[in-house]
Structure formats: C-alpha cells, structure tokens
Amino acid sequence: MMNSKVGLVIPIAMIVIGLGALLTALKIAPQIDWVWTLSIAVAGLAFPLGLGFDKVTFVACSVLLAISVLSILRQTVMISLSIEIPTLVIWLGIVLLFSRLKAIPNPTWFDQSQENQ
C-alpha cells in the first residue's frame, strides 16, 4: 500500500513547477529562473514527504533547500557563484554534523543492515 504522503509529492511538484512557469511568464522577478529554483525546493521537500524523516532525508532536504535559496540570491545578484559554492560546502558540513544527533533517526534500511551483521 502506498504511503498517502508519497501520493502528494507529484501533485505538489506540478503545482509548484506551474507556479514557477507562471511567475516567469508574468515577469515577476524575471531574472530568476523560477521553474529551476522552485523545482529544487520541491525536490528537497519530496525526500522527507516520500521517504519519511531520517538522517539521509534530513541531509538531502536541507541541502536542496539551501541550493534553492542560494540560487535565488545568486540570480538576483545578491551573491556570486564564488560565494554560493563555499556557502553550500559549509552548509553541507553543518547539516552532516547535525545529522549525527540521536534525535534524528537512522534510515530503516541502515538499521536492518546492522542487524544482519
């Protein structure tokens, strides 16, 4: 049986991608590629929605959302690529540190593989 949250991912993605296309067509902040930026954000949110919350989805979600936000900042010339990339590397390190907290569960496949050893 499919998780009801998984069934939400595609409709929400379609709405957000359509919204991005509409924002672009209406020339709202035309320097921003809304389809790209919002698609990355939806991909980030799809991980915990589709797979549940664990260490892997926490990292994937956090990094993709940061990419989306930093992409907007770069496209509006608030930061340059030379700032965006190191910021993402630093953010990845921070997120990887937080993912080690016991409050964030291991993925179920990780727990099962540990039992088999």
C-alpha positions as CSV (number, residue, x, y, z in Angstrom):
1,M,0.0,0.0,0.0
2,M,1.4,3.4,-1.0
3,N,2.0,5.9,1.7
4,S,-0.6,8.8,1.4
5,K,2.2,11.3,1.7
6,V,4.0,9.8,-1.3
7,G,0.9,10.4,-3.4
8,L,1.1,14.2,-2.6
9,V,4.6,14.7,-4.0
10,I,3.7,14.7,-7.7
11,P,0.7,16.9,-7.5
12,I,2.5,19.4,-5.3
13,A,5.5,19.3,-7.6
14,M,3.2,20.0,-10.6
15,I,1.6,23.0,-8.8
16,V,5.0,24.5,-7.8
17,I,6.5,24.0,-11.3
18,G,3.4,25.6,-12.8
19,L,3.7,28.4,-10.3
20,G,7.3,28.9,-11.3
21,A,6.4,29.0,-15.0
22,L,3.6,31.5,-14.3
23,L,5.9,33.8,-12.3
24,T,8.4,33.7,-15.2
25,A,5.7,34.4,-17.8
26,L,4.3,37.3,-15.7
27,K,7.8,38.6,-15.4
28,I,7.7,38.7,-11.7
29,A,11.4,38.9,-10.7
30,P,12.3,38.0,-14.3
31,Q,15.9,37.5,-13.6
32,I,15.1,34.4,-11.5
33,D,14.5,31.1,-13.2
34,W,11.5,30.2,-11.1
35,V,11.0,26.8,-12.6
36,W,14.5,25.7,-11.7
37,T,14.6,27.2,-8.2
38,L,11.1,26.0,-7.2
39,S,11.8,22.5,-8.6
40,I,14.9,22.2,-6.5
41,A,12.9,23.3,-3.4
42,V,10.1,20.7,-4.2
43,A,12.8,18.0,-4.7
44,G,14.1,18.9,-1.2
45,L,10.7,18.6,0.4
46,A,9.9,15.4,-1.5
47,F,12.5,13.4,0.3
48,P,11.0,13.6,3.8
49,L,7.5,13.5,2.4
50,G,8.1,10.5,0.2
51,L,10.6,8.6,2.3
52,G,10.0,9.8,5.9
53,F,12.3,11.7,8.1
54,D,15.7,10.2,8.8
55,K,19.4,11.1,8.6
56,V,19.6,10.8,4.8
57,T,16.4,12.7,4.0
58,F,17.4,15.4,6.6
59,V,20.6,16.0,4.7
60,A,19.1,15.8,1.2
61,C,16.2,18.1,2.2
62,S,18.4,20.7,3.9
63,V,21.0,20.8,1.1
64,L,18.4,21.1,-1.7
65,L,16.5,23.8,0.1
66,A,19.8,25.7,0.7
67,I,20.6,25.3,-3.1
68,S,17.2,26.8,-3.9
69,V,17.6,29.8,-1.6
70,L,21.2,30.5,-2.7
71,S,20.2,30.2,-6.3
72,I,17.7,33.0,-5.8
73,L,20.3,35.1,-4.1
74,R,22.8,34.5,-7.0
75,Q,20.2,35.1,-9.7
76,T,19.3,38.4,-8.1
77,V,23.0,39.3,-7.9
78,M,23.0,39.5,-4.1
79,I,25.8,36.9,-4.1
80,S,28.2,35.5,-6.7
81,L,28.9,31.9,-7.6
82,S,32.2,32.3,-5.7
83,I,30.2,32.9,-2.5
84,E,27.4,30.4,-3.3
85,I,29.7,27.3,-3.7
86,P,31.7,27.7,-0.4
87,T,28.5,28.5,1.4
88,L,27.0,25.3,0.2
89,V,30.0,23.3,1.2
90,I,29.9,24.9,4.7
91,W,26.2,24.2,4.9
92,L,26.7,20.6,3.9
93,G,29.2,20.2,6.7
94,I,26.9,21.7,9.3
95,V,24.0,19.5,8.1
96,L,26.2,16.4,8.3
97,L,27.2,17.3,11.8
98,F,23.5,17.8,12.9
99,S,22.5,14.5,11.1
100,R,24.7,12.7,13.7
101,L,22.3,13.7,16.5
102,K,20.5,10.8,18.1
103,A,17.2,12.7,17.8
104,I,17.4,12.2,14.0
105,P,16.7,8.5,13.3
106,N,18.7,6.3,11.1
107,P,17.1,5.2,7.8
108,T,15.2,1.9,8.2
109,W,17.5,0.2,5.6
110,F,20.5,1.2,7.7
111,D,19.1,-0.3,10.9
112,Q,18.2,-3.6,9.1
113,S,21.7,-3.9,7.6
114,Q,23.2,-3.5,11.0
115,E,21.1,-6.4,12.4
116,N,22.3,-8.7,9.6
117,Q,26.0,-8.3,10.6
